[in-house]
Amino acid sequence: MSFSDSETSSHGGEYKFFRQISRDRLLHEMLGSTKTGDSKAWKILIMDRVTVKVMSQSCKMADITDQGISLVEELFKRREPMPGMDAIYFIQPSKENIVMFLSDMSGREPLYRKAFIFFSSTIPKELVNHIKSDSSVLPRIGALREMNMEYFPIDNQGFLTDHEQALETLYAEDAENSRHFNICLNLMATRIATVFASLKELPFVRYRAAKSTAPRDLVPSKLAAAIWDCITKYKAIPNFPQTETCELLIVDRSVDQIAPIIHEWTYDAMCHDLLDMEGNKHVIEVPSKTGGPPEKKEIVLEDHDPVWLELRHTHIADASERLHEKMTNFTSKNKAAQMRSRDGSELSTRDLQKIVQALPQYGEQVDKLSTHVELAGKINRIIRDTGLRDLGQLEQDLVFGDAGAKDVINFLRTNQDTNPENKLRLLMIYATVYPEKFEGDKGVKLMQLARLSPVDMKVISNMQLIAGSPENKAKSGSFSLKFDAGKTKQANRKDRSGDEETWQLFRFYPMIEELLEKLVKGDLSKSDYLCMNQSSHKEESEAKTGSVRKSSAPTTVPERKATPHSMRSRRTATWARPQSSDDGYSSDSVLKSTSMDFKKLGQRIFVFIIGGATRSELRVCHKLTSSLRREVVLGSTSFDDPPQYITKLKLLSEKDITAAPAQPFKPQYW
């Protein structure tokens, strides 16, 4: 058994971000390593239902084809024999998968000429011995390796373990009595550990300490122990570091129950919160090119779109304004657009040739920009028609201690037609800041005022299952914390508005921003956040201030100057502005420009959130990468928008309701 040694190690050479390393390993270390003397020979790629998700989150079909793959098949589907071709198996190391592989390749007439097997995680010795015991298969094996890649990149700096039901499995009533409790934790730990094996990183494993002996309160510590057990075994891998090279912070949703439900006002969050999105896809109606009825057009929001990359983390109002500027600048600079706008003027043959040459690029760029203009316009109409700005202002005022009970009651009385889900989200924030307002029959009265059903209100009581025992909620930061003793109203977090803030309703920040900044400065509470590593004080000190990449980049967090917030006081923070031209189409991709900015970064920081991550938390990781000069990678069990998260909370106490269906990945390969 050999391990595929990473050539894209993060400990030297040109800096590559998390997903780029994952992509390179799949394409070059795995697929590329199977090329023999006959490099033009096509191969078949066979994957199971998990590994196809791993592949589809990092690579497109064209990338795979470029590596000599002519056909992609699923392991457990009927396949035609192709004895003249080689096959690459990228599979989980399970007994069922090994049995199927041996069935394919054993006997006198195997399905394929030769097999190259790559496992997504560590394969048990007994399964290796099972393969070796079949003498007819051994000569047909071209490679047998552990790739240790069983995570799902969803962003340049984000990944999932694909545990959509983790919140219910780990935090529901009596969850610890189910056999799924430990199964879920162990699989989660295995997948997280493969992240560090893949990147050749040995982390300081820190986790939120339990404040009680309640099983739900022990979830982060149990996960940390399981991850550490997996990672220590990786030290036998060639070139795997023997001393710590990065940070891993493990928390659960108890550290911040507001981030999953508050209205986040970035373009990205608004698209997924207000529009009918299926994953990263949305369908809009566009005028027919033939003059008929409107046609349906599918929009895909992805990293390959430079306009999306530039604007996704900006405030929706700023994104709308900048889209208008881009469209205006593009049409004023583009020769084809200028020529098409001359009414009545006769064009020369040379002019017509220029138009024809410019039209393909012109059409593509106008289509991209007009698509985003349409999306932003649709979002702004929803905000206006639903009165969302007033609701958003109240939400943030509650969080920062600028509003109280009277404001909430007044809003519910005067806005009876507000969407029930929005009223529920408001009360969930209210309950987090003012839990005492829901004691006894107070919650029932609020429910009646908001005209919400008992099922909806059950969501609020279920928040306590995540928060932990009542005596610990103030200590953990899950529920009400008084940051300003001079205020009569309570606040859930400090107002950190500074020079980088831009628009009203952009004050909110998820708690992981504060936790990660404290981690870098060495101010993270050692009693609230324990470390699995038995390291010397010297190593601990180096992790806070030094870098294995020997970067001279500063890691201190700049002080923030509090200033009054206004509707529009400053431009967008520079971290959210990648290098690009006014029309959003620079000569190099936005990602390339960003990589050029971060050739030398300090140690990576990983933060893993049990129970689902939010778009605001992903935004913060991108922001902190710039401000801390350290790549911050967000991991989670799932990626939830507010409606999904609320549904999961409902299920915590509904034993008779089946789990909410996961939003499945839709691989493009079959």
SESETOR-869356 format. One line per field, with one value per residue (C-alpha): x, y, z. Coordinates in pm, 1 decimal. Each point is the difference from the previous one (the first is absolute). Example, Ala and Ser with C-alpha at 12.3 -4.5 7.8 and 13.67 -1.06 7.14 Angstrom:
BEGIN
c1 <- (1230.0 | 137.0)
c2 <- (-450.0 | 344.0)
c3 <- (780.0 | -66.0)
This chain:
BEGIN
c1 <- (0.0 | 136.0 | -123.9 | -21.7 | 257.4 | -126.3 | 197.8 | -212.4 | 111.5 | -79.8 | 343.9 | 184.9 | -23.9 | -280.8 | -289.9 | -312.9 | -332.5 | -189.0 | -222.9 | 278.3 | 214.2 | -293.3 | -55.0 | 368.3 | 23.3 | -300.2 | 105.9 | 376.4 | 88.1 | -286.1 | -108.2 | 329.8 | 206.8 | -167.2 | 141.1 | 242.1 | 215.3 | -311.6 | -111.1 | -271.7 | -186.0 | -345.0 | -109.3 | -323.7 | -60.9 | -216.1 | -126.4 | -253.6 | -272.2 | 232.2 | 312.1 | -193.5 | -107.9 | 361.4 | 101.7 | -291.7 | 66.9 | 355.4 | 9.6 | -210.3 | -51.2 | 232.3 | 279.2 | -45.3 | -9.2 | 328.5 | 157.7 | -92.5 | -334.7 | -253.4 | -274.4 | -115.1 | -200.0 | -161.0 | 136.5 | -332.1 | -166.7 | 8.8 | 304.8 | 101.3 | 321.7 | 290.9 | 291.0 | 217.2 | -4.4 | 144.8 | -223.6 | 62.4 | -195.1 | -49.1 | -202.1 | -54.6 | 185.1 | -315.1 | -55.8 | -281.1 | 219.6 | 288.8 | -231.2 | -132.3 | 352.4 | 113.8 | -309.6 | 99.4 | 363.0 | 17.8 | -34.9 | 93.2 | -198.9 | 36.2 | -197.6 | 318.3 | 360.3 | 159.2 | -129.3 | 144.2 | -164.9 | -7.3 | -174.6 | -164.2 | 114.5 | 214.6 | -71.4 | -4.9 | 271.0 | -255.7 | -138.3 | 350.7 | 57.1 | -332.5 | 121.0 | 337.5 | -167.7 | -135.7 | 296.6 | -180.6 | -49.5 | 348.7 | 175.1 | -274.5 | 48.3 | 200.3 | -18.8 | -146.7 | 8.9 | -172.1 | -83.0 | -157.9 | -252.9 | -347.7 | -111.7 | -205.4 | 145.9 | -283.3 | 213.7 | 358.8 | 19.2 | -280.0 | -94.8 | -278.5 | -9.1 | -348.3 | -185.6 | -327.2 | -168.1 | 280.0 | -205.9 | -279.3 | 232.8 | 217.8 | -225.6 | -355.7 | -171.0 | 163.7 | 230.1 | 283.9 | -204.9 | -11.6 | 265.3 | 22.1 | 155.4 | 346.2 | -18.9 | -56.3 | 282.7 | 251.9 | -70.9 | 13.1 | 338.9 | 135.1 | -99.9 | 138.5 | 327.4 | 40.0 | 12.3 | 322.5 | 141.5 | -67.7 | 160.9 | 283.4 | -93.0 | 24.0 | -237.0 | -27.4 | -345.3 | -199.9 | -364.0 | -276.9 | 21.2 | -305.3 | -164.4 | -198.6 | -10.9 | -303.3 | 75.8 | -92.9 | 247.3 | 275.7 | -36.8 | 289.8 | 239.0 | -96.5 | 50.1 | 337.4 | 116.3 | -109.2 | 173.3 | 319.7 | -4.4 | -19.3 | 264.8 | 258.3 | -8.7 | 88.2 | 342.3 | 121.7 | -78.9 | 313.5 | 68.9 | -280.2 | 107.3 | 94.7 | -62.4 | -303.9 | -38.5 | -349.5 | -297.9 | -332.6 | -279.8 | -307.7 | -325.9 | -369.6 | -303.7 | -21.4 | 269.4 | -230.1 | -369.1 | -67.2 | 221.3 | -216.9 | -324.9 | 77.0 | -38.3 | 349.0 | 6.1 | 270.8 | -79.3 | 82.9 | -218.1 | -291.2 | -0.3 | -28.6 | -233.3 | -252.2 | 12.0 | -119.0 | 345.3 | 79.4 | 358.0 | 180.8 | -258.4 | -293.9 | -248.8 | -119.1 | -223.5 | 155.8 | -157.2 | -15.0 | 247.3 | -268.1 | -266.6 | -199.3 | -87.0 | 277.1 | 259.9 | 144.2 | 371.8 | 207.1 | 256.8 | 295.7 | 184.0 | 353.0 | 364.3 | 64.7 | -210.7 | 230.0 | -294.3 | -143.1 | 339.5 | 43.0 | -345.4 | -124.6 | 129.7 | -103.1 | -317.4 | -294.1 | -38.8 | 369.1 | -14.9 | -296.1 | 178.0 | 321.1 | -186.1 | -160.2 | 343.4 | 146.3 | -274.7 | 34.1 | 380.1 | -14.3 | -243.3 | 192.2 | 333.5 | -110.7 | 21.8 | -272.5 | -241.6 | 78.8 | -51.4 | -326.3 | -134.5 | 40.4 | -345.5 | -25.0 | 372.9 | 136.1 | 275.4 | 298.8 | 110.4 | 294.9 | -237.5 | -216.2 | 306.3 | 93.3 | -351.2 | 2.0 | 339.8 | -113.3 | -347.3 | 86.7 | 191.7 | -243.7 | -299.4 | 157.7 | 103.0 | -329.5 | -182.0 | 204.5 | -50.4 | -367.6 | -59.6 | 138.8 | -187.9 | -319.4 | 74.9 | 89.1 | -309.8 | -219.4 | 150.1 | -48.4 | -366.7 | -54.2 | 170.8 | -221.8 | -327.1 | 46.6 | 127.6 | 308.8 | 219.0 | -200.6 | 7.7 | 373.4 | 59.9 | -192.8 | 190.1 | 337.2 | -115.9 | -99.7 | 337.9 | 196.0 | -220.9 | -168.9 | -350.5 | -204.1 | -337.3 | -205.8 | 155.9 | -73.7 | -358.7 | -60.1 | 133.8 | -218.9 | -309.9 | 53.3 | 125.7 | -249.4 | 36.6 | 372.0 | 100.3 | -42.9 | 353.6 | 141.1 | -198.9 | 126.8 | 359.8 | -50.1 | -130.7 | 288.7 | 244.8 | -210.1 | 9.7 | 377.4 | 50.2 | -292.2 | -62.7 | -187.0 | -273.6 | -104.1 | -35.2 | -339.4 | -289.2 | 194.4 | 100.5 | -362.1 | -107.1 | 276.0 | -106.2 | -359.0 | 111.2 | 213.9 | -276.0 | 241.2 | -90.3 | 113.4 | 219.3 | 180.1 | 46.0 | 142.5 | 303.1 | 79.2 | -13.0 | 215.2 | 274.2 | 61.1 | 98.5 | 295.6 | 75.2 | 56.1 | -120.9 | -160.1 | 268.7 | 267.7 | -156.0 | 137.7 | 349.5 | -0.9 | -112.2 | -292.7 | -265.6 | -19.1 | 325.1 | 17.3 | 299.5 | -87.6 | -95.1 | -116.2 | -274.9 | -342.2 | -50.9 | 192.3 | 250.0 | 110.9 | 329.2 | 211.2 | -41.9 | 324.3 | -87.6 | 319.5 | 151.8 | -57.5 | -378.7 | -204.7 | -377.2 | -268.3 | -102.0 | 360.6 | 94.5 | -70.5 | 289.4 | -1.0 | 172.7 | 267.4 | 154.8 | 68.4 | 110.3 | 248.9 | 147.8 | 46.1 | 160.6 | 257.2 | 77.4 | 28.1 | -299.0 | -230.9 | -108.8 | 194.3 | -275.2 | -277.4 | 205.1 | 223.2 | 280.2 | 46.2 | 372.2 | 252.6 | 244.9 | 269.0 | -53.7 | 254.0 | -203.4 | -312.3 | 168.6 | 123.7 | -350.0 | -130.6 | 269.5 | 205.3 | -44.6 | 139.0 | 8.1 | 226.5 | -228.5 | 73.3 | -365.4 | -146.5 | -251.5 | -119.6 | -357.6 | -38.0 | -192.1 | -344.8 | -123.1 | -367.0 | -188.5 | -371.2 | -161.0 | -188.8 | -191.4 | 302.2 | 311.4 | 293.9 | 87.8 | 40.8 | 289.4 | 307.0 | -5.3 | -323.5 | 142.9 | 206.3 | 213.7 | -218.4 | -98.1 | -305.9 | -202.1 | 92.1 | 208.2 | 368.7 | 267.8 | 71.1 | -262.2 | -96.5 | 131.0 | 337.4 | 19.8 | -87.8 | 265.8 | 257.6 | -94.6 | 59.3 | 327.3 | 122.4 | -248.0 | 39.2 | -126.9 | -344.3 | -291.2 | -283.4 | -328.1 | -256.9 | -361.7 | -211.5 | -364.3 | 29.7 | 186.0 | -138.6 | 89.5 | 94.2 | 253.7 | 148.3 | 18.7 | 189.9 | 254.5 | 78.6 | 20.3 | 232.7 | 227.6 | 77.4 | 19.1 | 194.5 | 215.6 | -85.5 | -228.0 | -311.8 | -187.4 | -357.3 | -124.4 | -341.0 | -244.2 | -224.4 | -50.6 | -339.8 | -211.1 | -256.3 | -300.3 | 206.7 | 133.2 | -347.5 | -128.0 | 284.0 | -77.5 | -361.4 | 116.6 | 197.7 | -310.2 | -215.3 | 82.2 | -286.0 | 114.8 | 254.4 | 314.7 | -6.8 | 126.8 | 353.6 | 75.5 | 191.6 | 302.7 | -81.8 | 312.5 | 32.6 | 170.0 | -306.1)
c2 <- (0.0 | 338.4 | 349.4 | 244.2 | 260.2 | 350.9 | 211.5 | 299.7 | 13.3 | 323.3 | 20.1 | 149.0 | 130.9 | 208.6 | 30.0 | -191.2 | 32.2 | -287.6 | -103.9 | 43.8 | -250.7 | -242.2 | 40.0 | -47.5 | -314.5 | -159.2 | 90.0 | -41.3 | -223.1 | -239.1 | 5.7 | 127.8 | -260.3 | -283.1 | 112.8 | -256.5 | -16.4 | 12.3 | 339.5 | 26.8 | -306.3 | 83.3 | -129.8 | -49.5 | 170.5 | -188.6 | 166.4 | -64.6 | 238.6 | 176.7 | 36.2 | 133.5 | 287.6 | 58.4 | 12.5 | 213.9 | 270.0 | 53.8 | -96.0 | 40.2 | -272.8 | 181.8 | -14.1 | -375.2 | -54.3 | 189.2 | -265.8 | -275.6 | -108.2 | -94.4 | -139.0 | 50.7 | -278.3 | -74.0 | -298.8 | -166.1 | 46.9 | -260.4 | 62.2 | -136.8 | -207.3 | 184.2 | -242.3 | 209.4 | 308.2 | 91.0 | 118.8 | 244.9 | -70.0 | 292.5 | -154.4 | -10.6 | -280.7 | -190.9 | -374.3 | 35.5 | 200.7 | -247.3 | -292.7 | 180.0 | 85.0 | -361.4 | -112.0 | 230.6 | -107.0 | -364.4 | -315.1 | -77.3 | 283.6 | 323.3 | 307.0 | 199.9 | -61.3 | 167.8 | 180.8 | 299.2 | 24.6 | 319.0 | 7.9 | 311.8 | -78.4 | -248.8 | -360.4 | -256.4 | -267.9 | -278.9 | 143.2 | 28.1 | -363.7 | -87.4 | 153.2 | -173.5 | -336.0 | -4.6 | -113.8 | 64.5 | 369.3 | 95.4 | -3.1 | 227.4 | 274.4 | 296.1 | 204.7 | -30.2 | 329.8 | 204.0 | 345.7 | 105.0 | 230.6 | -52.3 | 359.2 | 216.2 | 340.5 | 251.4 | 310.3 | 103.4 | 6.6 | -228.1 | -367.2 | -224.1 | -347.0 | -49.0 | -64.7 | 178.6 | -157.4 | 62.4 | 247.8 | -252.9 | -299.3 | 166.2 | 253.9 | -135.2 | -121.4 | -326.9 | 11.1 | -158.0 | -318.7 | -59.5 | -212.9 | 271.6 | 239.1 | -161.5 | -107.6 | 360.8 | 133.6 | -261.6 | 46.5 | 375.8 | -29.1 | -225.7 | 244.9 | 302.5 | -184.5 | -67.4 | 377.4 | 15.2 | -315.5 | 141.6 | 337.4 | -150.6 | 213.0 | -92.5 | 223.5 | 124.4 | -147.1 | 240.5 | -45.1 | 161.7 | -143.4 | -165.1 | 193.2 | -299.1 | -377.5 | 9.7 | -210.9 | 286.9 | 225.3 | -256.7 | -21.0 | 238.4 | -175.4 | -344.8 | 111.1 | 155.8 | -324.3 | -205.8 | 236.8 | -4.5 | -380.3 | -6.0 | 267.0 | -159.4 | -308.2 | 218.0 | 78.0 | -321.3 | 143.3 | 103.3 | 374.8 | 51.8 | 270.3 | -113.6 | 338.7 | 225.0 | 205.2 | 148.5 | 62.1 | -183.4 | 148.2 | -220.1 | 160.8 | -73.1 | 215.8 | 87.1 | 267.3 | 196.3 | -74.2 | 332.6 | -37.3 | -276.0 | 201.6 | 372.9 | 162.8 | 30.0 | 286.9 | -113.3 | -80.3 | -368.5 | -37.7 | 194.4 | -222.1 | -316.2 | 147.2 | 182.7 | -178.6 | -349.0 | -154.3 | -366.5 | -27.6 | 268.1 | 7.8 | 231.3 | 17.1 | 334.7 | 100.5 | 197.3 | 151.4 | -236.9 | 66.5 | -94.7 | 228.2 | -280.7 | -55.9 | 45.0 | -273.6 | -163.5 | 43.1 | -181.6 | 212.3 | -169.4 | 199.0 | -141.4 | 90.8 | 2.0 | 315.6 | 297.8 | 234.8 | -235.6 | -39.3 | 373.8 | 87.4 | -296.7 | 128.0 | 362.2 | 163.3 | -47.7 | 377.3 | 36.2 | -297.4 | 156.2 | 332.1 | -156.1 | -220.3 | 311.8 | 163.0 | -308.0 | -15.1 | 371.4 | -18.8 | -312.5 | 139.7 | 328.6 | -174.8 | -286.6 | 83.4 | -243.3 | 155.7 | 349.0 | -98.1 | -175.2 | 314.3 | 226.2 | 40.4 | 85.8 | 9.0 | -215.4 | -239.0 | -73.4 | -354.0 | 44.6 | 103.6 | -305.0 | -225.5 | 152.2 | -58.5 | -363.3 | -54.1 | 164.7 | -152.7 | -339.7 | 157.9 | 289.1 | -232.4 | -214.4 | 295.4 | 183.0 | -322.0 | -44.8 | 358.1 | 15.3 | -325.6 | 149.5 | 325.6 | -205.7 | -195.3 | 309.4 | 178.1 | -293.3 | -2.5 | 374.0 | -30.9 | -271.5 | 213.2 | 295.8 | -196.0 | -187.9 | 293.4 | -201.7 | 300.1 | 94.0 | -359.4 | -23.6 | 318.9 | -137.1 | -329.8 | 172.2 | 246.9 | -296.2 | -167.1 | 312.0 | 111.2 | 293.4 | -149.5 | -183.9 | -154.1 | 308.9 | 19.5 | -365.2 | 18.9 | 319.6 | -157.3 | -309.4 | 212.4 | 233.5 | -260.0 | -282.2 | -81.0 | -73.2 | -342.2 | -257.1 | -128.7 | 350.7 | 51.4 | -331.2 | 97.8 | 329.0 | -180.5 | -247.2 | 291.4 | 156.9 | -327.6 | -19.7 | 349.5 | -0.7 | -365.1 | 112.1 | 147.7 | -354.1 | -140.2 | -127.6 | 118.6 | 296.2 | -204.3 | -98.0 | 364.8 | 89.1 | -291.4 | 125.5 | 354.0 | -122.5 | -239.8 | -291.1 | -364.9 | -212.8 | -196.0 | 320.1 | 102.4 | -345.4 | 110.9 | 259.4 | -250.7 | -238.2 | 263.7 | -88.5 | -354.6 | 149.6 | 268.4 | -252.3 | 0.2 | 326.9 | 66.7 | 0.5 | 214.8 | 327.0 | -146.6 | -149.6 | 312.3 | -183.2 | 211.7 | 342.1 | 176.3 | 357.8 | 165.9 | 357.4 | 49.0 | 352.6 | -122.8 | -91.4 | -221.4 | -324.2 | -72.3 | -331.9 | 135.4 | 313.5 | 251.9 | -21.3 | 246.3 | 148.0 | 161.6 | -309.4 | 3.0 | 143.1 | -16.8 | 3.1 | -355.7 | -106.6 | 16.5 | -363.5 | -243.5 | -369.2 | -90.1 | -207.3 | 327.9 | 101.5 | -349.7 | -30.1 | 342.6 | -95.3 | -326.7 | 182.8 | 253.0 | -276.6 | 135.8 | -299.3 | -121.0 | -315.4 | -109.2 | 40.3 | -140.9 | -296.3 | -145.3 | -371.5 | 33.4 | -75.5 | 262.0 | 205.6 | 365.1 | 79.2 | -168.5 | 166.7 | 340.8 | -68.4 | -91.3 | 338.4 | 220.2 | -198.6 | -177.1 | -317.8 | 190.7 | 257.2 | 279.3 | 350.8 | 92.5 | 146.0 | -207.5 | 265.9 | 115.8 | 372.0 | 202.1 | 113.5 | 353.8 | 22.9 | 247.9 | 71.9 | -216.0 | 161.6 | -110.1 | 44.8 | 140.0 | -181.4 | -209.1 | -374.5 | -144.0 | -71.0 | -369.2 | -36.5 | 169.3 | -233.8 | 141.6 | 30.8 | 245.3 | 220.4 | -242.0 | -295.5 | -172.3 | 39.4 | -159.3 | -246.8 | -172.6 | 140.6 | -310.2 | 38.8 | 361.2 | -98.8 | -270.0 | 255.3 | 209.1 | -290.5 | -154.9 | 1.8 | -84.5 | -114.7 | -329.6 | -108.0 | 25.6 | -250.6 | 49.3 | -280.3 | 66.1 | -297.7 | 40.2 | 210.1 | 312.3 | 321.8 | 231.7 | 274.2 | -236.2 | -84.3 | 372.7 | 59.3 | -269.5 | 178.6 | 330.6 | -128.7 | -162.5 | 348.5 | 177.0 | -272.0 | -103.2 | -361.4 | -217.5 | -72.4 | -314.4 | -60.9 | -354.4 | -121.5 | -286.7 | 189.6 | 342.8 | 135.0 | 292.4 | 124.0 | -207.3 | -319.7 | 75.2 | 72.8 | -329.4 | -184.8 | 169.1 | -113.5 | -358.7 | -0.1 | -85.4 | -165.8 | -368.6 | -97.9 | 223.6 | -141.4 | 198.9 | 285.2 | -112.7 | 109.3 | 235.8 | -255.9 | 76.3 | -49.5 | -137.5 | 76.7 | -325.7 | -225.3)
c3 <- (0.0 | -96.4 | 56.2 | -288.9 | 92.0 | -57.7 | -242.3 | 90.2 | 357.6 | 173.5 | 155.5 | -292.3 | -354.5 | -144.0 | 241.1 | -94.3 | 170.0 | 152.9 | -291.0 | -255.9 | 189.0 | 10.6 | -373.4 | -84.6 | 208.5 | -168.5 | -352.4 | 17.0 | 293.6 | -58.7 | -365.1 | -138.8 | 185.2 | -193.7 | -334.3 | -137.5 | -313.1 | -214.5 | 129.1 | -264.3 | 127.7 | 139.6 | 338.3 | 191.4 | 335.5 | 249.9 | 318.9 | 274.0 | 117.2 | 244.6 | -210.7 | -297.7 | 225.3 | 100.1 | -364.8 | -119.8 | 260.2 | -127.7 | -367.0 | -310.7 | -257.0 | -239.6 | 261.0 | 34.2 | -375.3 | -34.8 | 221.1 | -244.9 | 144.9 | -266.6 | 223.1 | 359.8 | 162.3 | 336.0 | 189.9 | 81.6 | -336.8 | -274.4 | -219.8 | -338.5 | -8.6 | -164.5 | 27.7 | -231.2 | 226.2 | 340.0 | 284.3 | 283.9 | 319.0 | 238.0 | 283.1 | 374.2 | 179.3 | 96.8 | -8.1 | -253.1 | -236.7 | 26.6 | -74.0 | -308.6 | -117.2 | 35.1 | -186.9 | -287.1 | -23.1 | 109.1 | -204.0 | -358.7 | -156.1 | 199.4 | -102.9 | -61.2 | -98.6 | 301.9 | 309.1 | 185.9 | 343.7 | 206.9 | 337.4 | 140.8 | 355.8 | 191.6 | -94.3 | 283.7 | -16.3 | -18.0 | -325.4 | -145.0 | 88.7 | -161.0 | -327.6 | 23.9 | 57.7 | -355.2 | -209.5 | -328.6 | 82.9 | 125.3 | -342.2 | -136.9 | 259.3 | -128.1 | 321.1 | 349.6 | 189.5 | 269.1 | -132.2 | 332.2 | -162.4 | 140.6 | 41.3 | -231.9 | -99.1 | -42.5 | -31.1 | -53.1 | 383.1 | 114.5 | 25.8 | 130.0 | 149.5 | -151.0 | 325.8 | -73.0 | 301.5 | 250.0 | 202.0 | 48.3 | 45.3 | 264.9 | 175.2 | -12.0 | 315.5 | 113.5 | -304.3 | 198.4 | 41.8 | -373.9 | -170.1 | -265.6 | 253.2 | 4.1 | -364.6 | -103.0 | 219.9 | -114.6 | -371.0 | 44.9 | 170.0 | -275.9 | -270.5 | 184.1 | 61.1 | -373.0 | -52.7 | 200.6 | -155.6 | -345.0 | 73.1 | 207.8 | 300.7 | 368.6 | 197.2 | 353.0 | 69.6 | 216.1 | 93.0 | 200.4 | 349.9 | 153.5 | 283.4 | 118.1 | -34.0 | -228.1 | -311.7 | -234.2 | 178.6 | -55.7 | -378.4 | -88.5 | 241.5 | -129.0 | -359.5 | 86.3 | 162.6 | -301.0 | -244.0 | 205.2 | 5.9 | -381.7 | -51.1 | 229.2 | -223.7 | -299.9 | 148.5 | -163.7 | -344.5 | -193.9 | 24.4 | 251.2 | 249.8 | 348.3 | 163.7 | -19.6 | -318.6 | 32.4 | 227.6 | 19.0 | 210.5 | 54.1 | 110.8 | -34.1 | -60.6 | 368.4 | -47.4 | -232.0 | -46.5 | -169.4 | -307.8 | -158.0 | 24.8 | -25.4 | -339.9 | -147.8 | -251.5 | -239.0 | -362.3 | 57.2 | 309.7 | -148.5 | -309.9 | 208.4 | 262.5 | -218.5 | -335.2 | -83.6 | -27.9 | -53.7 | 118.0 | -198.2 | -280.1 | -60.4 | -287.3 | -135.8 | -288.7 | -285.3 | -311.5 | -293.0 | -280.1 | -252.2 | 144.0 | 160.6 | 365.6 | 261.6 | 14.5 | 311.6 | 59.0 | 261.9 | 183.7 | 168.5 | 266.0 | 9.9 | 48.7 | -374.0 | -29.5 | 78.7 | 56.9 | 261.5 | 166.5 | 25.6 | 129.8 | 201.6 | 337.0 | -55.3 | 133.8 | -238.5 | -44.0 | -82.0 | -237.6 | -182.7 | -36.5 | -123.7 | -248.5 | -146.0 | -24.3 | -167.0 | -259.4 | -74.1 | -27.5 | -213.0 | -256.9 | -18.5 | -61.4 | -223.6 | -370.0 | -98.0 | 248.8 | -129.5 | -362.6 | 71.6 | 161.5 | -306.8 | -141.1 | -365.6 | -66.2 | -280.3 | 107.5 | -220.1 | -82.5 | 236.7 | 280.9 | -65.0 | 18.9 | 337.8 | 131.1 | -110.7 | 164.9 | 325.0 | 24.3 | 159.7 | 288.8 | 17.6 | 22.9 | 271.2 | 216.5 | -37.7 | 85.3 | 321.2 | 113.3 | -93.3 | 189.8 | 319.6 | -59.5 | -26.6 | 318.3 | 202.0 | -127.1 | 100.0 | 350.2 | 43.1 | -103.4 | 261.9 | 266.4 | -89.2 | -30.9 | 328.6 | 205.5 | 78.4 | 73.8 | 310.2 | 121.0 | -64.7 | 195.9 | 298.5 | -16.3 | 18.1 | 263.9 | 217.2 | -47.7 | 92.5 | 288.1 | -175.8 | 17.8 | 259.7 | 80.6 | -88.9 | -345.2 | -75.7 | 125.7 | -194.5 | -319.3 | 36.7 | 65.8 | -294.3 | -249.6 | 26.4 | -370.7 | 30.8 | -127.9 | 286.1 | -50.0 | 38.5 | 320.3 | 132.4 | -79.9 | 182.9 | 308.6 | -13.3 | 16.9 | 275.8 | 196.1 | -34.9 | 139.4 | 249.0 | 99.6 | 313.6 | -221.5 | -95.6 | 349.7 | 117.0 | -217.1 | -141.1 | -304.2 | -65.4 | -0.5 | -245.7 | -219.6 | -2.5 | -78.7 | -289.3 | -112.8 | -8.7 | 47.7 | 296.7 | -243.8 | -97.3 | 361.0 | 76.7 | -200.3 | 266.4 | 284.2 | -204.8 | -13.2 | 363.5 | -102.6 | -187.3 | 259.8 | 278.8 | 354.9 | 122.5 | 262.7 | -269.7 | -267.8 | 130.9 | 23.8 | -346.7 | -181.0 | -158.2 | 160.3 | 157.5 | 85.1 | 129.3 | -163.0 | 95.6 | 362.9 | -79.3 | -228.8 | 133.0 | -304.7 | -35.8 | -276.6 | -142.9 | -133.9 | -13.5 | -276.9 | -195.6 | -276.0 | -137.2 | -304.7 | -210.1 | 34.8 | -280.4 | 16.1 | 262.9 | 98.4 | -51.6 | 368.6 | 74.0 | 23.2 | 98.7 | 325.9 | -171.6 | -120.0 | 358.6 | 101.8 | -286.5 | 66.4 | 365.2 | -106.4 | -212.1 | 273.9 | 261.7 | 193.4 | -45.3 | 343.7 | 88.3 | 237.0 | -256.2 | -290.1 | 77.9 | -212.6 | -76.2 | -73.8 | 272.3 | -129.7 | 164.0 | 78.8 | -269.5 | -272.2 | 132.0 | -26.5 | -353.5 | -112.8 | 109.2 | -148.7 | -246.3 | -328.8 | -144.6 | -326.8 | 167.1 | -102.2 | 113.6 | -30.5 | 318.2 | 193.4 | 241.0 | -15.8 | -64.2 | 256.3 | -107.6 | 39.8 | 75.6 | -215.6 | -36.1 | -267.3 | -284.2 | -303.1 | -218.7 | 159.7 | -156.3 | -301.3 | 7.8 | 196.7 | -209.0 | 98.4 | -197.1 | -310.2 | -216.6 | -277.5 | -307.2 | -264.4 | 18.8 | -210.5 | 219.3 | -264.7 | 75.9 | -213.8 | 281.1 | 205.8 | 336.0 | 171.0 | -168.3 | 106.7 | 353.6 | 2.2 | -108.6 | 303.8 | 234.9 | -107.2 | 358.2 | 269.7 | 357.0 | 133.5 | -108.1 | 240.8 | -23.3 | 180.7 | 4.3 | 99.5 | 106.2 | -101.0 | -314.6 | -117.5 | -147.3 | -285.5 | 243.1 | 157.9 | -338.6 | -78.0 | 324.9 | -88.2 | -327.3 | 182.7 | 271.5 | -257.5 | -123.7 | 335.7 | 185.1 | -296.6 | 77.2 | -209.9 | 203.4 | -107.9 | 114.4 | 46.1 | 108.4 | -4.7 | -242.8 | -151.7 | 103.3 | -104.3 | 258.3 | -121.0 | 8.2 | 346.0 | 140.2 | -141.0 | 170.3 | 331.9 | -24.0 | -39.0 | 324.5 | 202.1 | -264.0 | 29.7 | -224.5 | -283.9 | -241.0 | -49.7 | -245.3 | -338.8 | -68.5 | -283.7 | -204.1 | -208.7 | -364.7 | -164.7 | -368.0 | -91.3 | -38.1)
